[in-house]
């Protein structure tokens, strides 16, 4: 019974994906899609891991210091910033004042989903990213 339900669920998923792919092919290249949830995409707030596959928590702790008028953390001197690693709110010496937690705070650049010439959908920034 479980195997049959799983097979039907996978078959439905493949059919839905094929319908979305066929729909995307009908769109004009360069068209910007305003509501991608119509295509079956779902916005998530964080990573979703299968049971037993969550990576272990391993944090690089920087040696920045918090000064009330100037937060050094997240600037060019921060070891985490230099290694392209975000600080962790529980382990960073600057705590909530750290400037190196943009993904965790959901501070994203404005982007848009568009139809490419031959590769399906693309994602591009709406303005330059510093």
Backbone torsions as a table, in degrees:
resi	resn	phi	psi	omega
1	UNK	NA	-44.6	178.8
2	UNK	-64.5	-40.1	179.6
3	UNK	-63.8	-38.7	179.0
4	UNK	-67.0	-43.4	178.1
5	UNK	-62.9	-42.2	179.7
6	UNK	-63.6	-43.6	179.4
7	UNK	-61.2	-43.6	179.5
8	UNK	-65.3	-40.1	178.9
9	UNK	-63.9	-43.8	178.3
10	UNK	-65.7	-38.3	178.2
11	UNK	-64.9	-42.8	178.1
12	UNK	-63.2	-40.7	179.2
13	UNK	-63.4	-45.7	178.1
14	UNK	-60.6	-41.6	179.3
15	UNK	-63.9	-44.2	178.3
16	UNK	-62.4	-42.6	179.1
17	UNK	-64.2	-39.4	178.4
18	UNK	-65.4	-39.4	178.0
19	UNK	-62.8	-42.8	179.6
20	UNK	-65.0	-44.7	179.8
21	UNK	-61.0	-41.5	179.0
22	UNK	-65.2	-39.9	179.2
23	UNK	-64.5	-43.9	-179.2
24	UNK	-59.9	-37.9	179.7
25	UNK	-64.0	-22.0	-179.9
26	UNK	-83.9	-10.6	-176.3
27	UNK	-82.5	150.6	178.8
28	UNK	-72.8	128.2	176.5
29	UNK	-56.0	137.7	-179.0
30	UNK	95.3	-16.5	180.0
31	UNK	-62.7	135.2	177.5
32	UNK	-94.1	129.4	179.2
33	UNK	-94.5	122.9	-177.2
34	UNK	-83.1	-35.7	-175.0
35	UNK	-128.3	89.7	-176.8
36	UNK	-74.0	-11.8	177.2
37	UNK	-64.7	-22.7	175.7
38	UNK	-64.1	-22.6	-179.2
39	UNK	-91.2	2.9	179.0
40	UNK	96.0	2.3	176.7
41	UNK	-78.1	146.2	-179.5
42	UNK	-126.3	129.0	178.2
43	UNK	-76.1	131.3	177.8
44	UNK	-118.4	153.3	-178.2
45	UNK	-91.6	-12.7	-179.3
46	UNK	-162.4	-179.6	179.5
47	UNK	-68.0	144.9	176.5
48	UNK	-116.5	119.9	-176.7
49	UNK	-109.6	143.9	173.4
50	UNK	-67.8	157.5	-179.8
51	UNK	-54.5	130.8	177.8
52	UNK	79.8	3.1	-176.5
53	UNK	-111.4	5.7	-179.5
54	UNK	-65.6	128.8	179.4
55	UNK	-66.9	153.3	179.7
56	UNK	-70.2	150.2	179.4
57	UNK	-78.0	117.6	-178.4
58	UNK	-138.8	107.5	-173.2
59	UNK	-111.8	137.9	171.4
60	UNK	-88.1	118.8	-178.8
61	UNK	-98.0	123.6	-179.5
62	UNK	-80.5	169.1	-179.4
63	UNK	-111.4	29.6	179.2
64	UNK	-71.4	161.5	176.5
65	UNK	-125.9	145.7	179.6
66	UNK	-92.8	124.2	174.1
67	UNK	-117.9	122.9	-172.7
68	UNK	-48.7	-35.7	-177.9
69	UNK	-89.9	-12.0	-178.4
70	UNK	-153.1	117.2	177.9
71	UNK	-91.6	115.4	-179.7
72	UNK	-75.5	-28.4	-174.9
73	UNK	-67.0	130.0	-178.4
74	UNK	97.8	-9.5	176.5
75	UNK	-85.9	-175.0	-174.4
76	UNK	-64.1	-19.7	-179.6
77	UNK	-82.1	-12.7	-177.4
78	UNK	-71.9	125.7	-178.2
79	UNK	-63.4	-34.9	178.1
80	UNK	-66.6	-41.4	178.3
81	UNK	-63.2	-40.9	-179.6
82	UNK	-63.7	-31.1	-179.4
83	UNK	-98.3	13.5	179.0
84	UNK	57.3	41.2	178.3
85	UNK	-121.0	134.2	177.2
86	UNK	-78.5	146.7	174.0
87	UNK	-71.5	159.8	177.8
88	UNK	-106.5	132.7	-174.8
89	UNK	-58.0	-29.8	-178.6
90	UNK	-84.3	-16.3	-173.2
91	UNK	-117.0	-9.2	-178.6
92	UNK	-81.7	132.9	179.3
93	UNK	-60.5	-24.9	-179.3
94	UNK	-87.1	-9.0	177.1
95	UNK	55.9	-130.0	-177.2
96	UNK	-68.7	-11.8	-179.4
97	UNK	-89.5	-3.8	-179.4
98	UNK	-63.4	138.6	179.2
99	UNK	-96.6	4.7	-174.9
100	UNK	-112.9	48.3	177.7
101	UNK	-139.7	41.9	-174.5
102	UNK	-65.6	-40.9	179.5
103	UNK	-69.3	-41.9	-179.6
104	UNK	-64.9	-29.4	178.7
105	UNK	-92.4	2.8	179.6
106	UNK	59.2	41.8	177.5
107	UNK	-97.1	79.5	-175.2
108	UNK	-96.8	155.1	171.7
109	UNK	-72.4	148.1	177.6
110	UNK	-68.0	129.3	-178.1
111	UNK	-129.2	167.1	176.0
112	UNK	-138.6	148.1	176.2
113	UNK	-95.1	132.4	-178.5
114	UNK	-137.7	162.6	179.2
115	UNK	-88.9	127.3	179.8
116	UNK	-88.1	172.4	179.2
117	UNK	-63.2	-47.0	-172.9
118	UNK	-143.2	8.9	-175.0
119	UNK	-123.7	25.2	177.5
120	UNK	81.9	-127.9	-177.7
121	UNK	-99.9	150.8	176.8
122	UNK	-129.3	166.6	178.4
123	UNK	-129.3	128.7	179.2
124	UNK	-139.2	152.8	178.0
125	UNK	-73.0	142.7	179.4
126	UNK	-82.1	-17.9	175.7
127	UNK	-149.4	163.3	-177.5
128	UNK	-56.0	142.2	178.6
129	UNK	-102.1	124.0	-178.3
130	UNK	-70.6	NA	NA
